[in-house]
Amino acid sequence: MLTPQTLSKLTRAPLWALAVFAAFPLAGAQAKDLYAAIAFSPSSGLAGSAWNYDSADLAETEAFLQCGQQDCYTAVTFNKCGAIAVGDGFGMGFGQDKTSEKAITLALGTCGGYTTNCQITATVCNDGF
């Protein structure tokens, strides 16, 4: 027989279960970390970039390959957005932030501290940014 006490327990159970799932989301529902990198060649001013990689090492390797020069090195590795600016004499600066606009502003500001005529040569964001 269904009593008011039993009915009360039954209607509270789904709320309790919902509270547990809200506090401890399923592992598959959580966003995984993605990595991006920008590599830079100081002899040529060329840059290569890679984004949406499962590890920083993979992103850095692909950015190096995309840069295409033997003296390329990883200028910046990040999880959100990044940018690189190159100016006269291949002086450069980079920036990273949650938006590409802010990353660009930071890259131009950093580059401007080293050289003149800075231009953005690469901007990338991982998915979701």
C-alpha positions in Angstrom: 0.0 0.0 0.0 1.2 3.5 -0.9 1.3 5.7 2.2 2.0 9.4 2.2 5.5 8.6 3.8 6.3 6.1 1.0 5.2 8.6 -1.7 7.3 11.3 -0.1 10.4 9.0 -0.2 9.8 8.1 -3.8 9.4 11.7 -5.0 12.6 12.7 -3.2 14.8 10.0 -4.7 15.1 11.5 -8.1 16.0 14.9 -6.6 18.7 13.2 -4.6 20.0 11.4 -7.6 20.0 14.6 -9.6 22.0 16.3 -6.9 24.7 13.6 -6.9 25.1 13.7 -10.7 25.3 17.5 -10.6 28.1 17.3 -8.0 30.0 14.5 -9.7 29.5 14.7 -13.5 30.3 11.7 -15.6 33.9 11.5 -16.8 32.8 11.4 -20.4 30.9 14.6 -20.0 33.9 16.6 -18.9 35.8 18.6 -21.5 39.3 17.3 -22.0 42.3 19.6 -22.2 43.5 20.5 -25.6 46.9 21.9 -26.4 48.2 24.3 -29.1 51.6 25.6 -29.9 53.3 28.1 -32.1 56.9 27.6 -33.3 59.2 30.3 -34.6 62.3 30.5 -36.8 64.5 33.4 -35.8 66.5 33.2 -39.0 63.5 33.5 -41.4 60.7 35.0 -39.2 58.5 32.1 -40.3 56.0 30.5 -37.8 54.1 27.3 -37.7 51.1 26.5 -35.5 49.1 23.5 -34.3 46.0 23.3 -32.2 43.5 20.8 -30.7 46.1 18.2 -29.7 45.8 15.8 -26.8 49.3 16.7 -25.4 51.6 19.7 -25.4 54.4 17.5 -27.0 52.2 16.6 -30.0 51.2 20.2 -30.5 54.8 21.4 -30.3 56.0 18.7 -32.7 53.3 19.6 -35.3 54.0 23.4 -34.9 57.7 22.7 -35.5 56.9 20.7 -38.6 54.6 23.4 -39.9 57.3 26.0 -39.3 59.5 24.2 -41.8 62.9 25.5 -40.7 65.7 23.8 -38.9 66.0 26.5 -36.3 62.4 26.6 -35.4 61.6 26.4 -31.7 58.4 26.4 -29.7 57.7 30.1 -28.8 54.5 29.3 -26.9 52.3 26.4 -25.8 48.8 27.0 -24.5 45.4 25.6 -23.8 43.2 28.5 -25.1 44.3 31.1 -27.7 47.7 32.3 -28.7 49.3 34.7 -31.2 52.8 35.6 -32.4 53.9 38.9 -33.9 57.1 39.4 -35.9 58.8 42.7 -36.7 61.9 44.2 -38.1 65.0 42.0 -37.9 62.6 39.1 -37.1 62.2 40.3 -33.5 59.0 38.7 -32.1 56.6 38.6 -29.3 53.8 36.2 -28.3 50.7 36.2 -26.2 48.2 33.8 -24.8 44.8 34.3 -23.4 41.2 33.0 -23.5 40.4 35.2 -26.5 42.3 35.7 -29.8 41.8 39.4 -29.5 43.6 39.6 -26.2 46.4 37.2 -27.3 47.0 39.4 -30.4 47.2 42.5 -28.2 49.7 40.8 -25.9 51.8 39.6 -28.8 51.9 43.0 -30.4 52.8 44.6 -27.1 55.6 42.1 -26.4 57.0 42.4 -29.9 56.9 46.2 -29.8 59.2 46.0 -26.8 61.9 44.4 -28.9 61.5 45.8 -32.4 59.4 47.9 -34.7 56.8 47.3 -37.4 55.3 44.2 -35.7 52.7 42.2 -37.6 50.7 39.2 -36.4 51.9 36.1 -38.3 49.9 33.4 -36.5 46.8 33.3 -34.3 45.2 30.0 -33.2 42.6 28.9 -30.7 41.7 25.5 -29.4 38.1 24.4 -29.9 35.8 26.2 -27.5 37.7 29.5 -27.4 
